[in-house]
Amino acid sequence: MTNNDTGYIKRTLPKNVGKLGIILFLVGAITGSVGFFLDPARASYSYLNSYLFILSIAVGSLLLVAIEYAANATWSTPFRRMSEFLASSLPLLILLVIPLLLNIQNLFLWSHSEEVAKDHMLQAKSVYLNTPFFSVRVFVILLIWSLFYYLIVKNSRQQDETGDLLMTKKNNKLSIIFIPVFAITVTLQSIDWIMSLESRWFSTMFGVYLFAGITCSALAALTFISVMLKEKGYFHPKITKDHFYSLGTLMFVFICFWGYIAFSQYMLIWYGNLPEETFWFMQRWKGGWKIVSLFIIFGHFLVPFSVLLSHPSKTNFKKLKFISIWILAMHFIDLYWLIMPGMNGNGLNFSFSWMDISFLVATIGIIIYMFNRMFEKYNLIPVKDPKLQRGLDFHL
Amino acid sequence: MSRSNKLHSVAAIFDNPDKVIFAAEKVRDEGYKKFDVNTPYPIHGMDEAMGLGSSKIGFVTLFFGLFGGAFILLFMWWSLALSYPLFIGGKPFFSLPAFFPITFETAVLFACVSTFIALITVFFKLPFNNHPLHDTDYMKQVSVDKYGIYILLEDEKFDKDKIIELFNSLGASSTELIYQPKEEKYSMFQPKYLIFLVFLAVGTSASTYLMLNKLMYINPFNWMEFQEKLNPQESSLFFADRRSMRTPVNGTVARGFIPYPYKGIANPKEVLSNPTLPTTSFLKLGKKKYLTFCSPCHGNFGEGDSRLNGQFPNGPTFHSDKVRNFKDGMIYHIITNGQNSMSAYDRQISREERWAIVDYIRVLQRAKNAKNSDLEEIKKEPSTND
């Protein structure tokens, strides 16, 4: 399996990459668990932030794989494995969600029965927002995602050995089922994890907003890793700048989509001007949060937009690397901006805690470690995929 | 099209896309700069084969896109905030979020149209709108099922025989010499064409004018439209002030309506007495109307803790000694007449509903200042919801 007719040679990453992943994970996990002892409320919020970050990358990557199969895209076939590797932390999320469910009282106002008894709106919502149903929902959704990950990836790997055309057809069907399932489940997850932090607030666009962020971050992670591997010479030599141009374009598109959705959500609430909706944005326009809000407008939309706008910049490796790391960072800050102001009910001023970073470090450690493990075990490109040759020959 | 003797280019036809890509690479490698490829559909990898850099047309798009966005933003500022300020939904005159969609649309429109115009300007070299390749066998073939390359006369290395030789060695199925069209004059500026444009402009304007201002106002039956009476807001020469709408004689009272006697008096000496009985259904009406009209400022329980806190001056609490000692008629008077920054509600709440609100406010006050003896009474009554 080391050599085959596509000219791909299997190599492994340097050994210290896996070690780096473990070290980062341990550092983050240890400092984070200290945080859970010192300040459980703050730690649960920081943990939720990083949890949603890794969830975004994992499930977003699975979505990219599904889109490739469903659309029968050929240019992205050489990149598919990397998305599969990035999605490999999906089954881990089932374990990682347990600390959050144990700390549910620290996160959600609606989980306190005495608060619900006081508030008519929370009572009305308690049919949906109650701890047992919430936990079941979270687990079921994670299981569905993991199931699709397992099936799609299993078929894809099996094809590496057999070259069976049937696997592509099977995955095509699975992907076509997965995409609408994803649309519904990601909306539910966005409502559960983020919108219900401020139980009195609602926005019908929220699921789409999170979806846009998820897709941006998954694409950015894919771009960053593929550029790195290409530069270090691990990737197939036939991958040219035309491939990276397409990745850059896709990233540009989803940045525009994010901007469009973020603005639409803001404008509808601004126009309606109802106190029960506007307070959410007002809260994020007070004190230190105003700077974060402004930074997101510039950093999540204007900077990537202007960097990726011109034709040559989409093939420039340096710029691609910079902007993909930038977008990942911005997605983290975006999640921070969505989650943190809801701490302790409302009106908390912007404050930064070392726990935010420690859980992020652990998250990055998990992603690096899982990627490295998958990289050791499996081929970086799907060597017997029927679409692969056309993907490698892709030209603009 | 008649042709002059002046050569424009040498063209070659190839049978399949692989050959034309190969040929384009060779022509590029031979050092020719001014050549182009025509194919019936876009061929992947052709940019690279021809050695083209990234297109400069993007700058035109960017410039006109930014120009269009800035222009329309300025226009909206001028028209909606400066020249004719309009209140829309209580927003500021210049409210950026509302202008964003229009700015975006106009930027896209300007960018697209300018890109298209720039492309045809460069391609045809406007005002010359008669490309030499038009009406050639070469163009007829490459727009159906063949692939062609042509090298222009302007190229530094242009040599007719050498090029034909090169094309033949690359496997061209045929070669063709293309000559410039004979007319030196720009066909765009021919009198016939200009007169046609003038007629088109006049015809379009005239028919639009007729349609919108004359035809649409032809009324097949006008029996009802013009009547011997005056419509509201019309002027009339009958009265000295030329108004057709007259005010009623002073002291006119509508049928079945007794005017409120203390209207417009800030602190009336005497007030009406409450004519209603606080039955359950009447108090329910009072609660409904209270929650609709009063609670936004005075709070759901009359404590002056409104949900519009901070956006309007807060209404006072109803549980102060002053309000509790008001007569029913005084509260009715304040609802009817308004007080301080509270406006009069007599247009929005009917007389009966106003009395119901008064009764409901009494209920709130009683509940807030309940005595121990009240508990005894509640225990005696059968428990009811609401």
Contacts between the chains, C-beta under 8 A, distances in Angstrom:
chain1	res1	chain2	res2	distance
A	263	B	97	7.8
A	263	B	100	6.4
A	266	B	97	6.8
A	267	B	97	4.8
A	267	B	98	7.5
A	267	B	100	6.9
A	267	B	101	7.7
A	270	B	97	5.0
A	271	B	89	6.9
A	271	B	97	7.4
A	271	B	98	7.0
A	273	B	89	7.4
A	273	B	90	7.4
A	275	B	307	6.2
A	275	B	308	6.6
A	275	B	311	7.6
A	309	B	62	7.6
A	310	B	54	7.8
A	310	B	58	6.8
A	311	B	54	3.9
A	311	B	55	7.2
A	311	B	58	6.3
A	312	B	54	5.6
A	394	B	44	7.3
A	395	B	44	4.1
A	395	B	45	3.4
A	395	B	48	6.8
A	396	B	44	6.4
A	396	B	45	7.4
A	396	B	47	6.3
A	396	B	48	8.0
